[in-house]
Amino acid sequence: MVAAFALAALAAAPSAFAAPINSAAPAPSLPDFSGKAFKASPIKSATKAPQNPFMAKNQKSNIHNDTWMTGTYSWPGPLGRNLVTNSGAAANGICSTIAFDSRGRIVTVCVSTVAAPQARIIDPDTLAVLDTFDLPNTDPVGNSPAYQNFSAGGYFFLNNRDQLVIPTRTNHIFVLGQTPDGSEFQLVKDYDLTSVVDPETERMNSALPDFQGLIWFVVKQTGEVGTLNTKTGLIRVLRLNEGIQNSFTVDRGAIYVVTSKRLYKLGKQKNGKPTVKWKVKYRNDGKIKPGQADAGTGTTPDILSGGYVTIVDNANPENIVVYRTADKLKGKKRKVCEVPVFSRNGSATENSLITTGRSIIVENNYGYTDIFAPDANKVVTKAGFARVDVRKDGKGCTKVWTNRTERAPSVVPKMSSKTGLIYAYTRPPDPSGSQGYYWSAIDFKTGKTAWNKYAGSGFFFNNNYSGLGLGPDGTAYVGVIGGIVSLKDGN
């Protein structure tokens, strides 16, 4: 059904323009726009993550923007002035990561439950698909539902040569470049990792380069962490024997990996083999809460300014937990704070945090259900965003605000330090029964909702864990089941 709809939409579209995604009945009774345009309130203490020399420029390279995974942009997003929405239908797959090549175009990998994963070049204005490249496909491995299978490009990165580096479902790492005129993809390199990642039982989740150019990768089922030397082909691995659901974080001289039980700071030996610098166990009640992909943290670690790293645990209610990154603590404790957010039996996060300066923003995904379930159209997600700040003296943390109105089922939210707005993709209850999805903007300073703008209704507007992205011109994008939707300020 998904494939048939999207293919029909593409067939009807002119080559230069994408056909729009059609909304499903009933029509929403909520207003098309609520709130008012926001006056930009720049964040003066915004984090400036270091530039990884082997990745594309910060904020254009991966699902979480930069090497510290901050989820924050230094350029603006929409302020809410005469907002213009657009959508582009495309076949087979949700485009989870929105990255931008040197020509300013969207480059992405779209993962499907019914077809092979596919890399795409997309025009940022028309949302037309300009070129595609089909990636290898195999049956999923493990117990996660198909709609939560993020292998084969759910995580990829754009490198410093405008190339997509993609862990495939066949346990290879593809380096996908473009022809000189940028009109088509071309396979530049194919690294075979099946000697260390069993194709029958294991899948890589993510791959990222360190600051010396080694490509690190993580394996979901076994907690294997490895490095690939692209010059020599040498592969070195460390098996943690704990599941890894999410991506990881790269700093100068260190890698941060979170498993279903612990957060690890890793280094490497001279031959590239990963080693443990320190590890810490986080609270976990062992339950997979509605909206989660496994019984563990749903976050990729985030590095904060001042020598901190943060995750969300899997307690009930969940906590934002902050740790010191230093190897030697000099009498201080590893854990800085553990702050509960949202309610008991109503908190779960399956997306990375947003961080800037000493501030942390978390989204509540509790209640998100299988997109193919009979009750998939029900609004069951608990509302909630919250902000927690590390105190200036490093002696604990403070909860600054909680927003209890916005319901973001599964989007990876983002923030602009230029506007001071947090951007999300929400699904509010509607008396009409409409399954309406909305763009939402939240004030970083107060936590109050600035505005909401209608995107569309129905199954094909569901983003299912994909990440929101802000283009350099301030346009917001997010991948959905039916293609891609966008939002920008009008004249």
C-alpha positions in Angstrom: 0.0 0.0 0.0 2.8 2.5 0.9 4.8 1.6 -2.2 1.8 1.8 -4.5 0.8 5.2 -3.3 4.2 6.7 -3.5 5.0 5.2 -6.9 1.7 6.5 -8.3 2.5 10.0 -6.9 5.9 10.0 -8.6 4.5 8.8 -11.9 2.2 11.8 -12.0 4.9 14.3 -11.1 6.8 16.4 -13.7 10.6 15.7 -13.7 11.4 19.0 -12.0 8.7 18.9 -9.3 7.6 16.4 -6.8 3.9 15.6 -6.5 2.5 16.6 -3.0 1.6 14.0 -0.4 -2.2 13.7 -0.1 -3.8 14.1 3.3 -6.3 11.5 4.5 -9.8 12.2 5.8 -11.2 13.3 8.1 -10.1 16.9 7.9 -8.7 18.5 11.0 -10.9 20.8 13.2 -7.8 22.4 14.8 -6.6 25.7 13.2 -4.1 25.6 10.4 -1.9 28.0 12.4 -2.0 28.8 16.1 0.2 31.1 18.2 2.1 34.0 16.6 5.4 34.8 14.9 8.3 34.7 17.2 10.9 37.4 17.6 14.4 35.8 17.4 16.1 35.4 20.8 19.6 34.1 20.1 21.2 31.8 22.6 24.4 33.6 23.7 25.9 30.5 25.4 25.4 28.2 22.5 27.8 25.3 22.1 30.3 25.3 19.2 31.2 21.7 18.7 34.7 21.0 17.2 34.8 20.3 13.5 35.7 16.7 12.7 38.1 17.0 9.8 36.8 13.8 8.2 33.1 14.9 8.3 31.2 17.5 6.3 30.8 20.9 7.9 29.1 20.9 11.2 25.3 20.8 11.1 25.3 19.3 7.6 26.9 15.9 8.2 24.6 13.5 10.2 21.3 13.1 11.9 22.5 14.8 15.1 24.2 17.7 13.3 27.8 17.5 14.5 30.5 15.3 16.1 29.1 16.1 19.6 25.6 15.2 18.5 24.1 18.4 19.8 21.1 18.7 17.6 21.6 22.5 17.5 22.0 24.7 14.4 23.8 28.0 14.4 21.7 29.3 11.5 18.0 30.2 11.8 14.9 28.1 11.3 11.3 29.4 10.7 10.1 32.1 13.0 6.4 31.7 12.1 5.9 34.5 9.6 3.4 33.6 6.9 4.5 30.0 7.0 4.7 28.1 3.8 4.4 24.3 3.8 5.3 21.9 1.1 5.6 18.1 0.6 7.1 15.8 -2.0 5.9 12.3 -2.5 8.5 9.6 -3.0 8.4 5.8 -3.1 9.5 3.3 -0.5 11.2 4.4 2.6 11.4 7.0 5.4 14.4 9.3 5.0 15.6 9.4 8.6 18.7 11.7 8.2 18.6 15.0 6.5 22.1 16.1 5.4 23.2 18.8 2.9 25.9 18.4 0.3 28.2 21.2 -1.0 25.7 22.1 -3.6 23.1 22.8 -0.9 20.9 19.8 -1.9 19.5 17.2 0.5 21.3 13.9 0.6 19.6 11.1 2.5 19.1 7.4 2.9 15.5 6.1 3.0 14.8 2.9 4.8 11.7 0.8 4.1 9.9 -2.3 5.4 8.9 -3.3 1.8 11.9 -2.5 -0.4 15.7 -2.1 -0.4 17.1 0.9 1.4 17.8 3.8 -1.0 20.2 6.8 -1.1 18.7 9.9 -2.6 19.6 13.4 -3.8 16.7 15.7 -3.3 16.1 19.3 -4.5 15.6 21.4 -1.4 13.1 23.7 -3.1 10.9 21.4 -5.2 11.5 18.3 -3.1 11.9 16.3 -6.3 14.1 13.2 -6.2 17.1 13.9 -8.5 18.9 10.6 -8.3 18.7 7.3 -6.3 21.0 4.5 -5.5 19.6 1.2 -4.2 21.6 -0.3 -1.3 21.9 -4.0 -0.6 18.9 -5.6 1.2 18.5 -8.6 3.4 16.0 -9.7 6.0 16.2 -7.9 9.3 18.1 -9.6 12.2 16.9 -9.6 15.8 13.6 -9.0 17.6 12.9 -5.4 16.8 9.8 -4.7 14.8 10.5 -3.8 11.1 9.4 -0.2 11.7 12.2 0.1 14.3 14.9 -1.4 12.1 17.4 1.5 11.7 20.1 -0.6 10.0 21.3 0.2 6.4 21.5 3.9 6.6 19.1 5.1 9.3 22.4 6.4 10.5 24.9 7.5 7.9 27.4 10.4 7.7 28.5 12.8 5.0 32.3 13.0 4.9 34.6 15.9 4.0 34.6 14.8 0.3 30.8 15.1 -0.1 30.4 11.3 0.1 27.8 9.4 2.0 29.4 6.7 4.3 26.7 4.0 4.9 26.7 0.8 6.9 24.6 -1.6 4.8 22.4 -4.5 5.8 25.0 -6.9 4.3 27.6 -5.6 6.8 29.6 -3.7 4.3 30.4 0.0 4.5 29.7 1.8 1.3 31.3 5.1 0.4 28.9 6.8 -2.1 30.1 9.8 -4.0 28.7 11.8 -7.0 29.6 12.2 -10.6 31.6 15.4 -11.3 28.5 17.3 -12.3 26.7 16.1 -9.2 23.8 14.6 -11.2 24.2 11.0 -10.1 25.5 8.8 -7.3 28.5 6.6 -7.9 30.0 3.9 -5.6 33.5 5.0 -4.6 34.4 2.3 -2.2 33.0 -0.9 -0.7 34.5 -2.2 2.6 33.6 -5.7 3.6 33.2 -6.2 7.3 31.6 -9.6 7.3 34.8 -11.2 8.7 34.0 -9.5 12.1 30.2 -8.8 11.8 28.3 -12.0 11.2 25.8 -11.5 8.3 23.5 -14.2 9.7 23.1 -12.7 13.2 24.4 -9.2 13.4 23.9 -5.7 11.9 25.8 -2.5 12.2 23.8 0.4 13.5 26.1 3.3 12.8 29.6 4.3 11.6 31.5 7.6 12.2 35.1 8.8 11.8 37.4 9.8 14.6 39.6 12.9 14.4 42.4 10.8 12.9 40.3 9.3 10.1 39.6 5.8 11.5 36.0 4.7 10.8 34.4 3.4 14.0 31.3 1.2 13.9 28.9 -0.4 16.4 26.9 -3.6 16.2 23.4 -3.8 17.7 23.1 -7.4 18.7 26.5 -8.1 20.4 27.6 -4.6 21.4 30.7 -5.0 19.2 32.6 -1.7 18.7 35.2 -1.7 15.9 37.5 0.4 13.9 38.3 0.3 10.2 41.5 1.7 8.8 40.5 2.8 5.3 44.1 3.0 4.2 45.3 -0.5 5.2 41.9 -2.3 5.5 42.8 -3.3 9.1 39.8 -4.0 11.3 40.0 -4.1 15.1 37.1 -4.9 17.4 36.1 -4.9 21.1 33.0 -6.8 22.1 31.0 -5.3 25.0 28.4 -8.1 25.0 25.6 -5.5 25.6 23.1 -4.4 23.0 23.7 -1.1 21.2 20.5 0.4 19.7 21.7 3.9 18.9 24.5 5.8 17.3 27.6 7.1 19.2 29.5 10.3 19.8 33.0 11.4 18.7 35.3 13.8 20.5 39.0 14.5 20.2 40.7 11.4 21.5 37.5 9.7 22.7 34.4 7.9 21.6 31.2 7.7 23.7 29.0 4.6 23.3 25.9 3.8 25.3 24.6 0.2 25.5 21.4 -1.2 27.0 23.2 -1.1 30.4 26.1 1.3 30.5 27.8 4.4 29.1 31.3 3.9 27.9 34.2 6.2 27.1 36.5 4.5 24.7 40.0 5.2 23.4 42.2 3.1 21.1 45.5 1.3 21.0 48.2 2.1 18.5 46.8 -0.6 16.2 43.4 1.0 16.4 41.7 -1.5 18.7 39.1 0.1 21.0 39.8 0.2 24.7 37.7 1.2 27.7 38.7 4.4 29.4 35.8 4.3 31.8 32.3 2.9 32.1 29.3 3.7 34.2 26.0 1.8 34.7 22.8 3.8 34.5 19.4 3.1 36.1 17.2 0.6 34.1 14.1 -1.1 35.2 14.5 -3.6 32.3 11.2 -2.8 30.6 10.6 -1.7 27.0 8.2 1.2 27.4 5.7 2.1 24.7 7.7 4.1 22.1 11.0 2.4 22.9 13.0 0.1 20.6 14.7 -1.8 23.4 15.0 -1.9 27.2 17.6 0.7 27.6 18.3 4.4 26.9 16.9 5.7 23.7 19.5 8.4 23.3 22.8 8.8 21.6 25.2 10.4 24.1 25.6 14.2 23.8 28.7 16.1 24.8 28.2 19.4 26.6 30.5 22.4 27.1 32.6 22.2 30.3 33.5 18.5 30.2 30.1 16.8 30.5 28.3 14.0 28.6 24.6 13.3 29.0 22.0 10.6 28.3 18.5 9.6 29.4 18.3 6.4 31.5 15.5 3.8 31.5 14.1 4.3 35.0 10.5 5.0 35.8 10.2 7.9 35.5 13.2 8.4 33.3 16.0 10.7 34.3 18.4 13.0 32.4 21.8 11.9 33.7 25.0 14.0 33.3 28.5 12.6 33.8 31.9 14.1 33.9 34.0 13.2 30.9 37.5 13.4 32.5 39.4 10.2 32.9 40.8 11.3 36.3 38.1 12.8 38.6 40.4 14.3 41.2 38.0 13.5 44.1 34.9 14.4 42.2 32.1 11.9 41.4 31.5 10.6 37.9 27.8 11.4 38.0 26.9 15.1 38.2 23.2 14.7 38.4 20.2 12.5 37.8 17.0 14.6 37.2 13.6 12.9 36.7 11.5 14.2 33.8 7.9 13.7 32.9 5.6 11.3 35.0 5.8 7.8 36.4 4.4 5.3 33.9 4.5 8.0 31.3 8.1 8.7 30.2 10.2 7.2 27.5 12.6 8.7 25.0 13.9 7.0 21.8 15.7 10.0 20.3 18.8 12.0 21.1 18.8 15.0 23.4 19.3 18.5 22.2 22.2 20.3 24.0 23.8 23.7 23.9 26.1 25.3 26.5 25.1 23.7 29.8 21.5 23.1 28.7 19.7 19.8 27.8 16.3 19.4 26.1 14.5 16.1 26.2 11.4 15.0 24.3 8.9 12.4 25.6 8.0 9.6 23.1 6.0 7.5 25.5 3.0 5.8 23.9 4.2 5.8 20.2 2.9 2.6 18.6 3.6 0.3 15.6 2.7 2.2 12.5 0.9 -0.9 11.2 -1.1 -1.6 14.3 -5.0 -1.4 14.3 -4.8 1.5 16.7 -1.9 3.3 15.1 -4.1 6.4 14.5 -4.9 6.8 18.1 -3.3 9.7 20.1 -1.6 7.8 22.9 1.7 9.6 23.2 2.2 11.5 26.5 2.9 15.1 26.1 6.2 16.6 27.0 9.4 18.5 26.5 11.7 19.5 29.4 14.9 21.5 29.8 17.5 20.7 32.4 20.7 22.8 33.0 24.0 21.9 34.6 24.7 24.4 37.3 27.6 26.8 36.8 29.6 25.3 39.6 29.1 21.8 38.4 27.4 20.8 41.6 24.2 19.2 40.2 21.5 20.3 37.8 18.3 22.2 37.7 15.1 21.6 35.9 14.3 24.9 34.2 10.9 24.1 32.6 8.5 21.4 31.4 6.2 21.8 28.4 3.2 19.6 29.0 1.2 20.4 25.9 3.2 19.3 22.8 3.0 15.7 21.8 5.9 14.6 19.6 5.4 10.9 18.9 8.8 10.1 17.5 10.6 12.9 15.8 14.3 13.8 16.4 13.8 17.4 17.4 16.3 20.2 16.6 17.0 23.7 17.8 18.3 26.9 16.3 20.6 29.0 18.5 20.0 31.9 16.1 16.2 32.0 16.7 16.1 30.4 20.2 13.4 28.0 19.1 13.1 24.2 19.5 11.5 22.6 16.4 9.4 19.5 16.6 6.8 17.5 14.6 3.7 16.8 16.7 0.5 14.9 16.7 -2.2 16.6 18.9 -5.6 15.1 19.7 -8.4 16.5 17.4 -12.1 16.3 18.2 -12.7 15.5 14.5 -10.7 12.3 14.7 -8.2 13.6 12.2 -4.7 12.2 12.3 -3.1 15.6 11.9 0.6 16.3 12.1 1.9 19.8 12.9 5.1 21.7 12.9 5.7 23.0 16.4 8.1 25.6 17.8 8.9 25.9 21.5 10.7 28.8 23.2 14.1 27.6 24.5 14.1 30.1 27.4 10.5 29.6 28.7 9.4 26.3 27.3 6.2 27.8 26.0 4.8 26.9 22.6 5.4 29.8 20.2 3.3 28.4 17.3 1.9 25.3 15.5 1.5 24.9 11.8 -0.5 22.1 10.1 1.6 19.8 7.9 -0.9 17.2 6.8 -3.1 14.3 7.9 -2.9 10.5 7.8 -0.5 7.6 7.6 1.7 9.1 5.0 2.6 12.2 7.2 3.9 10.0 10.0 7.7 10.5 10.4 8.3 7.3 12.4 11.6 8.3 14.2 13.1 10.3 11.4 15.1 13.4 12.2 14.1 17.0 11.6 16.7 19.1 9.7 17.2 22.8 9.1 18.6 23.9 5.7 21.1 26.7 5.5 18.4 29.0 4.2 16.2 28.4 7.3 13.8 25.9 5.8 12.8 22.9 8.0 12.5 19.4 6.6 11.5 16.0 7.9 11.1 12.6 6.3 7.7 11.0 6.5 6.2 7.7 5.2 5.0 9.4 2.0 8.2 11.4 1.3 9.5 14.6 2.7 7.7 17.7 4.1 9.1 21.2 4.5 8.3 24.5 6.2 9.7 28.0 5.8 8.8 31.6 6.5 6.9 33.4 3.8 7.2 37.0 2.6 
